[in-house]
């Protein structure tokens, strides 16, 4: 998931106008939160 998000961000960075779209902001936020929650769950499993 993280690689897909980074790949999409890399492609989007070629078009600066895309950052004006609210849907892009939401997608980046949701993707980032998904990666964070997944990483925290793995960390919790490792520590528990």
Protein Blocks (a to p, Z undefined) as FASTA:
>chain_A
ZZmmmmmmmmmmmmmklmmpmklmmmmmmmmmmmmmmmmmmmmmmmZZ
